[in-house]
Amino acid sequence: MFSKDEIRPDRNSIWAFIEEFPEESSDITDARKAARELGVQPVSAHTADLLRVLAASTHAQNILEVGTGTGVSTLALLQGMEPGSAMTTLDIDNSRLQRARLAIQNSSHGRKHRVRTICGDAAEVLPRLSQGSYDLAFVDTSVESAEYSVLSCLSLIKSGGLLIMHNALNQGLVAQPTARDPQTVVHRRLLQEIQECTHDVFVSLVHSNLGLYLVYKR
Ligand SMILES: C[S@@+](CC[C@H](N)C(=O)[O-])C[C@H]1O[C@@H](n2cnc3c(N)ncnc32)[C@H](O)[C@@H]1O
């Protein structure tokens, strides 16, 4: 028997257990297959579970997603939302969006909500959306468009809303002090700048998959 002092947590096995724990629905498994075919990196199973819990526990009525891909994260969010609530999701790539549309149509959860899918560049679409009208925004776009999308979504969510940024650590590079490529520098600065607005936000960096940045707008 180990005493408490002798237990050395093995971070790799903890992490593997957490990632293998979720039991995904068949619609999400199908969307993952489509992601593999089209070369998209969807959220991990653990992140999908977390998104569903966050959508449900915040009782989000109006969700915005930037970076639909083939719909893995979209379906997870829809599963957590109350029937009748609304989701707007956008992606610049029409072939991915088409697969996501199919996945949403074929999912029982998709049919319970009002889902608007928009094909376009975040830089062109986000300025057309209503400021302060979303309860939750999920940003999972390219590293190049992440900063713009995160800052725009901060204005698009209501006070009391939640912003979730995926891949907040830019494939882990933000955590490596020697990594100084332009995108990593931008990500590092963005996390810091938002954290410093303490009168406006509460933040938490969550160790999930590629790093999730949770920003609660006060
Ligand atoms: C990591 S994938 C999203 C995966 C998706 N959230 C999921 O879990 O299945 C990122 C997506 O962002 C889209 N994207 C990249 N740049 C964009 C931009 N400027 N505006 C809108 N979408 C963009 C890509 O086409 C890609 O599908």
The ligand as a Tripos MOL2 file, in Angstrom:
@<TRIPOS>MOLECULE
LIG
   27    29     1     0     0
SMALL
NO_CHARGES

@<TRIPOS>ATOM
      1 C1        -10.1130   23.4010  -36.0050 C.3       1 LIG1
      2 S1        -11.2810   23.5690  -37.2520 S.3       1 LIG1
      3 C2        -12.8200   23.6080  -36.3920 C.3       1 LIG1
      4 C3        -13.2290   22.2710  -35.8490 C.3       1 LIG1
      5 C4        -14.6220   22.2420  -35.2610 C.3       1 LIG1
      6 N1        -14.8040   23.2580  -34.2430 N.3       1 LIG1
      7 C5        -14.9200   20.8650  -34.7010 C.2       1 LIG1
      8 O1        -14.7590   20.6240  -33.4890 O.co2     1 LIG1
      9 O2        -15.2990   19.9980  -35.5110 O.co2     1 LIG1
     10 C6        -11.0930   25.2620  -37.6690 C.3       1 LIG1
     11 C7        -12.0790   25.7310  -38.7180 C.3       1 LIG1
     12 O3        -11.9480   27.1570  -38.8490 O.3       1 LIG1
     13 C8        -12.2020   27.4830  -40.1900 C.3       1 LIG1
     14 N2        -11.6150   28.7950  -40.4580 N.ar      1 LIG1
     15 C9        -10.3020   29.1100  -40.6410 C.ar      1 LIG1
     16 N3        -10.1440   30.4220  -40.8500 N.ar      1 LIG1
     17 C10       -11.3850   30.9690  -40.8030 C.ar      1 LIG1
     18 C11       -11.8790   32.2990  -40.9560 C.ar      1 LIG1
     19 N4        -11.0590   33.3210  -41.1900 N.pl3     1 LIG1
     20 N5        -13.2140   32.4890  -40.8340 N.ar      1 LIG1
     21 C12       -14.0610   31.4580  -40.5980 C.ar      1 LIG1
     22 N6        -13.6400   30.1760  -40.4510 N.ar      1 LIG1
     23 C13       -12.3270   29.9340  -40.5470 C.ar      1 LIG1
     24 C14       -11.5610   26.3410  -40.9890 C.3       1 LIG1
     25 O4        -12.1240   26.2280  -42.2810 O.3       1 LIG1
     26 C15       -11.8090   25.1380  -40.0890 C.3       1 LIG1
     27 O5        -12.9170   24.3970  -40.5130 O.3       1 LIG1
@<TRIPOS>BOND
     1     1     2 1
     2     2     3 1
     3     2    10 1
     4     3     4 1
     5     4     5 1
     6     5     6 1
     7     5     7 1
     8     7     8 2
     9     7     9 1
    10    10    11 1
    11    11    12 1
    12    11    26 1
    13    12    13 1
    14    13    14 1
    15    13    24 1
    16    14    15 ar
    17    14    23 ar
    18    15    16 ar
    19    16    17 ar
    20    17    18 ar
    21    17    23 ar
    22    18    19 1
    23    18    20 ar
    24    20    21 ar
    25    21    22 ar
    26    22    23 ar
    27    24    25 1
    28    24    26 1
    29    26    27 1
@<TRIPOS>SUBSTRUCTURE
     1 LIG1         1 GROUP 0 **** ****
